[in-house]
Amino acid sequence: MFVRLADRPDFPALVDMARLNVMQTRPEIGFSEREVLATCEQYLQSANPTIFVAEDERCLVGFLVASMHGYMWAGGHYTTQDVLFVRPENRGSRAAVHLMNNLIRWSKQIGASEILGGNDNSFNSERTAAFLEHFGFEKVGFYMRRGLCDG
């Protein structure tokens, strides 16, 4: 198993995994293949976001979407682990570990001062937090959401 940057031939598998991710973690918001492909194109054009894929025996088993941000009130920049997904049948493998190690290495290479991460849903939040703590992340503050759809 290894991690690499995504490439255009990976886009169909990324769409499939993104669909699974939304259905599992945020089914109420719906899924948009068009938005996934637009994100992939943005990645190819600007590298922000950046998409890493985990490959095992020539099959994509997971992906990580990261973005780069400048601080609004300070100098420097940081990265964000926006989405981390591993196919259900590959959970328990080393895919997520390899993806996170790659994110950390890449963030250091581009001179980021920190990485922000977590999940923005209620799917396995405590497990996600424990996983990230293994990599040196610490809980700070709260991430909260207020829906605006009435019904």
N, C-alpha and C positions, 0 to 999 in steps of 0.2 A: 504494500500500500504506500502511495506517495501523494504529496500535495503539489499542485502546480497552479499557475494562472489559468483561468478559463479562456477558451478560444471559441470562435464562431461555431465550429462543429459540435460544441458542448451545449449549445442553446436549447435544442429539443429536450435533452435530459434535465437541464436547469428548469425549464418550464414545468416538466412533470414533477420534479421535486418541490418546486415552489407551490404547485397546486396541492400536493400532499401536505406541505407545511401550513398553508392557509386553512385547509380543511381540518387539520388537527388542532391548530392553535387559535384561529380567529375566523371560524366559518361564518360568523355574522357579518363580516365585512365583504364577503364574496371574493372571487378570484378573477383576475384579469390577465389573460395571456398577453394582451397588447402592452400592459404596463410592465410585465416581466421582460418582454423583448425590448421595450424602450429603455429599461434600466440596463440591459445587456449592451445595447448600442451606446448608451452614455458611457459605460465602462470602457468600451473600445475607443471612444473618441477622447475621453478625458482622464481615464484611470481613477475617476472619483464618481461613483464608488469603484472599488477594486473587488474582483470576484475570484476567489480561490476555490478549487475543486479537489476533492479527495477521490483518487482513482484506485481501484483494486481489480486486478486481472482485466484491465482495459474497460472496466465499467465504472461510471461515476456513482459513488455511494454517498456523497455528501458535498456540501458547499458552505462557504462562509462569505458573506458580503461585509466589507469594511469600507468606511468612509473617512476622509481626512477633513479636519476643520481647524480654522484659526480661532484663537480665543477672541471674544468680543471686547474684553476689557484688559487684555494683557498680551504681551508678545508671545510668540511661539505657536505651536500647533499640537493637536492631539488626534488620535484615531478612535473610531468607534466600531465595535463589533455589532453590526446592525442585525444580521441574521446568521444563525448557525443552525444547520439542518443536516441530519444524517438519516438516511432511509431507515424505516423501522426494522427491517431485517438485518441491518448492519449496526444497529445500536449495540453497544457492548464491545465493539471492535475498537481499534485504536484511531478510527477516522476523526472523531471530534478532537482527540488529543493532538493528532498531527495538524489539524486545521488551526487549533489555538496556538500551538508552538510556532507555526508559520506566521500567524498574525503578529505574535510578539516579535519575532525576528524581523519581519517586514517593518513594523512600527519603529523599531530601533534603527533600522537602516535608513528610514526617511527622516530621522531626527525628531520623532514625536516625543513629547514629554510625558504622556500617559495614554492609557487606553481606557475608554469607557465601554462597558458592556453589561449584559444582562438579558432579560426578556421583557417584552412589553405586553405580555399576555399572562394568563394564569395557568399555563400548561407547565407542570413540573417546575414551578418557580424555586422551591427549596432545593431541588436536585440541581437545577441550573446554578444557583448560588454556590452550592457546595462544590460543583465542578469548577466554577471560576475561581473560588478561593484556593483550590489546588494549584492554580497558576499565579497566585499572589494578589488576586483581586480582593478588595475589601468592600463590605457593605457601607455605603454612604448615602444618607438621605432616603427618599422614597420616590419611586416613579409612579405617577398617578394618571388616571384617564377619566375624562367625563364625556360620555357619549352625547351626541347632539341629535340623534334620531328619536323622534317621539313615536314609538311603535314600529 
